[in-house]
Amino acid sequence: MKLENITAGRNNNLNLIRFIAAILVIYSHSYPIGTGTDAGEPLMRVSGGQIGFGSLAVCVFFVFGGFLICKSMLRVRDGKTYFKARCIRIFPPLIFVAVCSAFLLGPFYTNLPLGEYFTSAGTYRYLLNGCMVLQHNLPGVFENNIYAGVVNGALWTLPVEFLCYIMCYVMYRLRLLERKNLKYTIVIFAVGCVGVQILSERGIPMVGSMIRPTVMFFIGMLYYLYQDKIKMSWKAALLAAVGLVVSTGVGVLGYMIYVFLPYLLFYLGYATKKKFAGFGKKREISYGIYLAGFPIQQMICAQFGGQMMPLVNAVLAIPLAILAGWLIWLCVENPLKK
């Protein structure tokens, strides 16, 4: 069974997988938010610090993103239409969450007088998050939490995601998505990743965090471009799952995740029985959950005196984040579809 034979239409399990990934992000974040460090996070501990459940979940988003965005680019073949669709999807919910954080969350959790909070430049500078200029702090907010001052630490992936959209468009314009040119595309991409890694090691450490999600996005693109060649089978999927477990145990998950995880995800997303194909078809709330989860977790932690057991934080935050994701869909995402 070839991948191209099972990816047409929307009869798949992607929404469920993305929903689970969004929940995993909250679970993973509960460790630094509750204790100040992610050292106790189960996957971080088992993998020897190579990767946590949050990073794994981000890989899920980017692999499927690369596949679907490449599909969109080659379907519309027009930059204006392509970027309009991307911007409508990503920016309105982001702006909504940034505004709510600054003017609803902030006043309740700041330790400053309200007059000082509302006249502080930092309050309004936080709104730059709505255009992906990352601002982690609001004046006086969460300063007594053990993970001090950070309002929404999950937003860092969004500029990376948008850069991946640009990368896909540039590759299309340069005809690097054509099968005959893909060998050059892969070489150029690999050289670019090496360059980014060098910059990371030479004093710009933040750019290093871009590599894993960007590589996953590119792998997702390759799965789309080679879908007529990729065979899907339960035996190969089982081998991929075993490979992930073994790689974790021997300390090479950080490298082998690029080989095993994408295949397993596409098998689970498309090749398994579509029992959950209807999940999220009308209300796809994983993006809203992702955006709202971190500030909700910080609010809960503040209510518990600034630090708490991670599992308690996650258990309390997950239903609230699901509710927030639904509200974001209801108030922002759904109206834009009409």
Protein Blocks (a to p, Z undefined) as FASTA:
>chain_A
ZZklmmgcjbdfklmmmmmmmmmmmmmmmmmmmnopaklpmklmmnnomacfklmmmmmm
mmmmmmmmmmmmmmnopaklmmmmmmmmmmmmmmmmmmmmmmmmmmmmpcbdfklmmmpm
klmmmmmmmnopacfbdehiaklpmbghiablmlmmmmmmmmmmmmmmmmmmnopmbfkl
mmmmmmmmmmmmmmmmmmmmnopamlmmmmmmmmmmmmmmmmmmmmmmmccdfklmmmmm
mmmmmmmmnopmmmmmmmmmmmmmmmmmmmmcckllmgoklmccklmmmmmmmmmmmmmm
mmnoopacfklmmmmmmmmmmmmmmmmmmmmmmmmmZZ
